Amino acid sequence: GCLTFPYAFSRVGLLPGLALLVFVSGSMGLMLHLLIKAALKAKTFSFSGLALNSLGQFWNTVYNICSIILLMGAIMNYMFTSYQMIEQFVMQVFGYDIQPYRMYLFGICCFAIQIPLSLLRDMSKLQYASLVASIMIFIVIMIIAVESPFYFMQNMAEGLMPKMYIGLSWDYLDAVAIMMFGYMNHNAILQILSEVKKPTLARCKKVINRSWVIELIFYLLISLGGYFSTLDNTPSIFIKRADLKGFSPDYFIIASRCIIAICLSCLIPLRWNLMRESVASMCKVEKLSVGTDIIVTIVGMIGLNTVVYFIDILTIIGFIGGVVSVMISFAIPLFSYVKYYKKKSSDVSMKLGYVIFFIFLFIGTGATVKSVLDFLK
């Protein structure tokens, strides 16, 4: 998701982009604090269990559906990005345009890589791919930050400058939805905190505050570095950007594209395994049978590749950011907190949480409607 942040800035301008990023980041941080307080009070680090306790069976089912949609969106995001990286890598290294044969690329990756790996039950075999992917994202952000001043000087020489502000338009909904998608990690934080030794409120706050600050710093780096580099010509996946004049080919970015494509292909089955568990939970069984799992995996991977082939990734991110984040990042944290701290009616955090919830409910609804309209065009 963070690779689309520069695009979000290019749609709204520098100052609105910064304001939106800080607002979304601060709102998500507040909801994380409400979430951990509720989890510690309920003595559970199960996000689904917290949803069940605070919202009831119906909304717990809604959460499970949202979780599946989120995982599907993450998988499609990985697919889209890896295919883009492969196409650009082949073009720059071998000078061959494979875009006209994209369907064959999708088919090869689907049947030779994604389906076989997704049928694995022991996901520990892919843990190193996950680690390498995280390292590569870090390296890419550092490369973008280091190279951005040279891009900026190139743009200045051509008379191009960043726009401080772009008038209100539907693009603002896209920008907010992208940022909401990038910050949607509330259902994962409880799993992380469950591994903290003696998870007291002070220790949990320390984990959240430090990770929140680090995340904001890196998001600012990639947003500003990316936007200052390409301005109005920012691609939806920033790493697709054109090389600096006089510094082409950029071997750092070329290598990063290749490694990220490989790592994302290995991360797809990790997300699929989580979705497999969510589907089993929805069906009220401990795990899917082997036969059912094979059928669901094959049909699911073909279906997701088909969606990616015909729909732009920004439409997918906008839909997920609008629909799912409101439920996972705002509704469950807030109403779980209200349930366990309902006697403290003067609680400023609770009042602020309600205001933020309704703001993002409105924004999320608008982003979802826009994504549907974009799909129908």
C-alpha positions as CSV (number, residue, x, y, z in Angstrom):
1,G,0.0,0.0,0.0
2,C,2.8,2.5,0.8
3,L,4.0,2.4,-2.8
4,T,0.8,4.2,-3.8
5,F,1.2,7.0,-1.3
6,P,3.1,9.3,-3.7
7,Y,0.2,8.9,-6.2
8,A,-2.2,10.0,-3.5
9,F,-0.1,13.2,-3.0
10,S,0.0,13.9,-6.7
11,R,-3.8,13.8,-6.8
12,V,-4.4,16.4,-4.0
13,G,-1.2,18.4,-3.8
14,L,1.5,18.7,-1.2
15,L,-0.2,20.5,1.7
16,P,-3.5,18.6,1.5
17,G,-1.5,15.4,1.2
18,L,0.5,16.1,4.3
19,A,-2.7,17.1,6.2
20,L,-4.5,14.0,5.2
21,L,-1.6,11.7,6.0
22,V,-1.2,13.2,9.5
23,F,-5.0,13.1,10.1
24,V,-5.3,9.5,9.0
25,S,-2.2,8.5,10.9
26,G,-3.4,10.2,14.1
27,S,-6.9,8.8,13.8
28,M,-5.6,5.2,13.3
29,G,-3.2,5.7,16.2
30,L,-6.0,6.7,18.5
31,M,-8.1,3.7,17.5
32,L,-5.1,1.4,18.2
33,H,-4.9,2.8,21.8
34,L,-8.7,2.2,22.3
35,L,-8.3,-1.3,20.9
36,I,-5.5,-2.4,23.2
37,K,-7.3,-0.9,26.2
38,A,-10.4,-2.9,25.4
39,A,-8.4,-6.1,24.7
40,L,-6.6,-5.9,28.0
41,K,-9.8,-5.2,29.8
42,A,-11.5,-8.1,28.0
43,K,-8.4,-10.3,28.6
44,T,-8.3,-11.4,25.0
45,F,-6.0,-10.8,22.1
46,S,-8.3,-12.3,19.6
47,F,-9.7,-9.6,17.2
48,S,-12.6,-11.9,16.2
49,G,-13.3,-12.6,19.9
50,L,-13.3,-8.9,20.7
51,A,-15.7,-8.3,17.8
52,L,-18.0,-11.0,19.0
53,N,-18.0,-9.7,22.6
54,S,-18.5,-6.1,21.7
55,L,-20.8,-6.2,18.7
56,G,-22.5,-9.6,18.8
57,Q,-22.7,-12.6,16.5
58,F,-24.1,-10.7,13.5
59,W,-21.3,-8.1,13.4
60,N,-18.7,-10.7,14.1
61,T,-19.8,-12.4,10.9
62,V,-19.6,-9.0,9.2
63,Y,-16.1,-8.7,10.5
64,N,-15.1,-12.1,9.2
65,I,-16.4,-11.1,5.8
66,C,-14.5,-7.9,5.9
67,S,-11.4,-9.8,6.9
68,I,-11.7,-12.1,3.9
69,I,-12.2,-9.0,1.6
70,L,-9.1,-7.4,3.1
71,L,-7.0,-10.5,2.5
72,M,-8.4,-10.8,-1.0
73,G,-7.4,-7.2,-1.6
74,A,-3.9,-7.8,-0.2
75,I,-3.5,-10.8,-2.5
76,M,-4.7,-8.8,-5.6
77,N,-2.4,-5.9,-4.6
78,Y,0.6,-8.4,-4.5
79,M,-0.5,-9.9,-7.8
80,F,-0.9,-6.5,-9.5
81,T,2.4,-5.2,-8.2
82,S,4.5,-8.3,-9.0
83,Y,3.1,-8.4,-12.5
84,Q,4.0,-4.8,-13.0
85,M,7.5,-5.3,-11.7
86,I,8.0,-8.4,-13.9
87,E,6.9,-6.5,-17.1
88,Q,9.1,-3.5,-16.4
89,F,12.1,-5.7,-15.4
90,V,11.9,-7.7,-18.7
91,M,11.5,-4.4,-20.7
92,Q,14.5,-2.7,-19.1
93,V,16.8,-5.7,-19.0
94,F,15.9,-7.5,-22.2
95,G,14.2,-4.7,-24.1
96,Y,11.1,-6.9,-24.7
97,D,7.6,-5.7,-24.2
98,I,5.5,-8.5,-22.7
99,Q,2.4,-6.5,-22.0
100,P,0.6,-7.8,-25.1
101,Y,1.1,-11.3,-23.6
102,R,0.0,-10.4,-20.0
103,M,-2.6,-13.1,-20.0
104,Y,0.1,-15.7,-20.4
105,L,2.1,-14.2,-17.6
106,F,-0.9,-14.3,-15.4
107,G,-1.6,-18.0,-16.3
108,I,2.0,-19.1,-15.7
109,C,2.3,-17.3,-12.3
110,C,-1.2,-18.6,-11.3
111,F,-0.7,-22.3,-12.1
112,A,3.0,-22.7,-11.7
113,I,3.6,-20.6,-8.6
114,Q,0.5,-19.3,-6.8
115,I,-1.7,-22.4,-6.7
116,P,1.1,-24.9,-5.7
117,L,2.4,-22.6,-2.9
118,S,-1.1,-21.8,-1.7
119,L,-1.9,-25.5,-1.2
120,L,0.9,-25.7,1.3
121,R,-0.3,-26.1,4.9
122,D,3.1,-25.4,6.5
123,M,3.6,-21.7,6.0
124,S,6.8,-21.6,8.0
125,K,8.6,-22.6,4.7
126,L,7.8,-19.1,3.4
127,Q,8.8,-17.1,6.4
128,Y,12.1,-16.0,4.9
129,A,10.4,-14.7,1.8
130,S,8.2,-12.5,4.1
131,L,11.3,-11.2,5.9
132,V,13.2,-10.5,2.6
133,A,10.1,-8.7,1.2
134,S,10.0,-6.4,4.3
135,I,13.7,-5.7,3.9
136,M,13.3,-4.9,0.2
137,I,10.4,-2.4,0.9
138,F,12.8,-0.7,3.4
139,I,15.6,-0.6,0.8
140,V,13.3,0.7,-1.9
141,I,12.1,3.5,0.4
142,M,15.7,4.4,1.2
143,I,16.6,4.5,-2.5
144,I,13.6,6.7,-3.3
145,A,14.5,9.1,-0.5
146,V,18.2,9.3,-1.6
147,E,17.4,9.7,-5.3
148,S,14.5,12.2,-4.9
149,P,16.7,15.4,-4.6
150,F,18.3,14.5,-8.0
151,Y,14.8,14.1,-9.5
152,F,13.7,17.4,-8.0
153,M,16.7,19.2,-9.5
154,Q,15.9,17.6,-12.9
155,N,12.3,18.8,-12.5
156,M,13.4,22.3,-11.6
157,A,15.6,22.5,-14.7
158,E,12.6,21.7,-16.8
159,G,10.5,24.3,-15.0
160,L,8.3,21.8,-13.1
161,M,7.4,22.4,-9.4
162,P,5.2,20.6,-6.9
163,K,1.7,21.9,-6.6
164,M,1.0,23.1,-3.0
165,Y,-2.7,22.6,-3.4
166,I,-5.2,21.1,-5.8
167,G,-8.8,22.1,-5.7
168,L,-11.4,19.8,-4.1
169,S,-12.3,16.9,-6.4
170,W,-13.2,13.2,-6.2
171,D,-9.5,12.5,-6.2
172,Y,-9.5,13.4,-2.5
173,L,-11.5,10.2,-1.8
174,D,-8.9,8.1,-3.6
175,A,-6.1,9.7,-1.6
176,V,-7.8,9.1,1.8
177,A,-8.8,5.5,0.8
178,I,-5.1,4.8,-0.2
179,M,-3.9,6.0,3.2
180,M,-6.6,4.1,5.1
181,F,-5.5,1.0,3.2
182,G,-1.9,1.6,4.1
183,Y,-2.7,2.0,7.8
184,M,-5.1,-0.9,8.1
185,N,-3.2,-3.2,10.6
186,H,-5.5,-3.2,13.6
187,N,-6.4,-6.9,13.4
188,A,-2.7,-7.8,13.3
189,I,-1.6,-5.7,16.2
190,L,-3.3,-7.9,18.7
191,Q,-1.4,-11.0,17.5
192,I,1.8,-9.1,17.9
193,L,1.0,-7.9,21.4
194,S,0.0,-11.4,22.4
195,E,3.6,-12.3,22.2
196,V,4.7,-9.5,24.5
197,K,6.0,-10.8,27.8
198,K,3.5,-9.6,30.5
199,P,1.5,-7.5,28.2
200,T,0.6,-4.6,30.5
201,L,-0.9,-1.4,29.2
202,A,2.4,0.5,29.5
203,R,4.3,-2.1,27.5
204,C,1.6,-2.3,24.8
205,K,1.5,1.4,24.5
206,K,5.3,1.4,24.1
207,V,5.1,-1.0,21.2
208,I,2.3,0.9,19.5
209,N,3.8,4.3,20.0
210,R,7.2,3.3,18.6
211,S,5.8,1.5,15.6
212,W,3.4,4.3,14.9
213,V,6.3,6.9,14.9
214,I,8.5,4.7,12.7
215,E,5.6,4.0,10.3
216,L,4.8,7.7,10.0
217,I,8.4,8.5,9.3
218,F,8.7,6.0,6.5
219,Y,5.3,6.9,5.0
220,L,6.5,10.6,5.0
221,L,9.8,9.6,3.3
222,I,8.1,7.6,0.5
223,S,5.3,10.1,0.1
224,L,7.4,13.2,-0.1
225,G,10.4,11.6,-1.9
226,G,8.0,10.0,-4.4
227,Y,5.9,13.1,-5.1
228,F,8.9,15.4,-5.4
229,S,10.5,13.0,-7.9
230,T,7.6,12.6,-10.4
231,L,5.1,15.3,-9.5
232,D,2.0,15.1,-11.7
233,N,3.4,12.1,-13.6
234,T,3.4,9.8,-10.5
235,P,2.4,6.3,-11.4
236,S,-0.1,4.4,-9.3
237,I,2.7,2.0,-8.1
238,F,5.5,4.4,-7.6
239,I,8.4,2.0,-8.2
240,K,7.3,2.0,-11.9
241,R,8.7,5.5,-12.3
242,A,11.0,6.5,-15.1
243,D,14.8,6.5,-14.5
244,L,16.7,9.7,-14.0
245,K,18.1,11.2,-17.2
246,G,21.7,10.3,-17.5
247,F,21.3,7.6,-14.9
248,S,19.6,4.9,-16.8
249,P,19.3,2.0,-16.3
250,D,18.9,2.4,-12.5
251,Y,20.3,-0.9,-11.4
252,F,19.2,-0.4,-7.8
253,I,15.6,0.0,-8.7
254,I,15.8,-2.8,-11.4
255,A,17.1,-5.2,-8.8
256,S,14.5,-4.1,-6.3
257,R,11.7,-4.7,-8.8
258,C,12.9,-8.2,-9.5
259,I,13.3,-9.2,-5.9
260,I,10.0,-7.6,-4.8
261,A,8.2,-9.5,-7.6
262,I,9.6,-12.8,-6.3
263,C,8.9,-12.0,-2.7
264,L,5.3,-10.9,-3.4
265,S,4.7,-14.1,-5.2
266,C,5.7,-16.0,-2.1
267,L,3.7,-13.7,0.2
268,I,0.5,-14.5,-1.7
269,P,0.1,-18.0,-0.2
270,L,0.8,-16.6,3.3
271,R,-2.2,-14.3,2.9
272,W,-4.2,-17.1,1.3
273,N,-3.5,-19.3,4.4
274,L,-5.1,-16.6,6.6
275,M,-8.1,-16.4,4.3
276,R,-8.3,-20.2,4.4
277,E,-8.7,-20.0,8.2
278,S,-11.3,-17.2,7.9
279,V,-13.3,-19.3,5.4
280,A,-13.2,-22.3,7.7
281,S,-14.3,-20.1,10.6
282,M,-17.2,-18.8,8.5
283,C,-18.2,-22.4,7.7
284,K,-17.9,-23.2,11.4
285,V,-15.3,-26.0,10.9
286,E,-11.8,-26.3,12.3
287,K,-10.2,-26.6,8.9
288,L,-11.3,-27.3,5.3
289,S,-11.0,-30.8,3.9
290,V,-8.2,-31.4,1.4
291,G,-10.6,-31.8,-1.5
292,T,-12.5,-28.6,-0.6
293,D,-9.3,-26.7,0.0
294,I,-7.9,-27.7,-3.5
295,I,-11.1,-26.6,-5.2
296,V,-11.4,-23.3,-3.3
297,T,-7.7,-22.5,-3.9
298,I,-7.8,-23.2,-7.6
299,V,-11.1,-21.3,-8.2
300,G,-10.0,-18.5,-5.8
301,M,-6.6,-17.9,-7.5
302,I,-8.1,-18.0,-11.0
303,G,-10.8,-15.6,-9.9
304,L,-8.5,-13.1,-8.2
305,N,-6.2,-13.1,-11.2
306,T,-9.2,-12.4,-13.4
307,V,-10.2,-9.4,-11.3
308,V,-6.6,-8.0,-11.4
309,Y,-6.5,-8.4,-15.1
310,F,-9.6,-6.3,-15.7
311,I,-9.7,-3.8,-12.8
312,D,-7.2,-1.1,-11.9
313,I,-5.4,-1.6,-8.5
314,L,-6.6,1.9,-7.3
315,T,-10.2,0.8,-7.7
316,I,-9.5,-2.2,-5.5
317,I,-7.6,-0.2,-2.9
318,G,-10.3,2.5,-2.9
319,F,-13.1,-0.1,-2.3
320,I,-11.2,-2.0,0.4
321,G,-10.0,1.2,2.1
322,G,-13.5,2.6,2.1
323,V,-15.5,-0.5,3.2
324,V,-13.2,-2.7,5.3
325,S,-11.1,-0.1,7.1
326,V,-14.2,1.5,8.6
327,M,-15.2,-1.9,10.2
328,I,-11.7,-3.1,11.2
329,S,-9.9,0.1,12.0
330,F,-12.7,2.2,13.5
331,A,-15.9,0.3,14.4
332,I,-14.5,-2.6,16.4
333,P,-11.9,-0.7,18.3
334,L,-14.3,2.1,19.2
335,F,-17.3,0.0,20.2
336,S,-15.1,-2.5,22.1
337,Y,-13.7,0.4,24.1
338,V,-17.2,1.7,24.7
339,K,-18.4,-1.7,26.0
340,Y,-15.6,-2.0,28.6
341,Y,-15.4,1.7,29.6
342,K,-19.1,2.7,29.2
343,K,-19.3,4.2,32.7
344,K,-16.7,6.9,31.8
345,S,-19.0,9.1,29.9
346,S,-16.6,12.1,30.3
347,D,-13.8,10.2,28.6
348,V,-12.3,12.5,26.0
349,S,-10.8,9.6,24.0
350,M,-14.3,8.1,23.7
351,K,-15.9,11.4,22.5
352,L,-13.0,12.0,20.0
353,G,-13.4,8.4,18.9
354,Y,-17.0,8.9,18.0
355,V,-16.2,12.0,16.0
356,I,-13.5,10.3,14.1
357,F,-15.6,7.2,13.5
358,F,-18.4,9.2,11.9
359,I,-16.0,11.3,9.8
360,F,-14.4,8.1,8.4
361,L,-17.8,6.4,8.0
362,F,-18.8,9.3,5.7
363,I,-15.4,9.3,3.9
364,G,-15.4,5.5,3.5
365,T,-18.9,5.5,2.1
366,G,-17.9,8.1,-0.5
367,A,-14.7,6.2,-1.4
368,T,-16.7,3.0,-1.9
369,V,-19.3,4.7,-4.1
370,K,-16.5,6.2,-6.2
371,S,-14.7,2.8,-6.5
372,V,-18.0,1.2,-7.7
373,L,-18.5,4.0,-10.2
374,D,-14.9,3.7,-11.5
375,F,-15.5,-0.1,-11.9
376,L,-18.6,0.5,-13.9
377,K,-17.0,3.0,-16.3
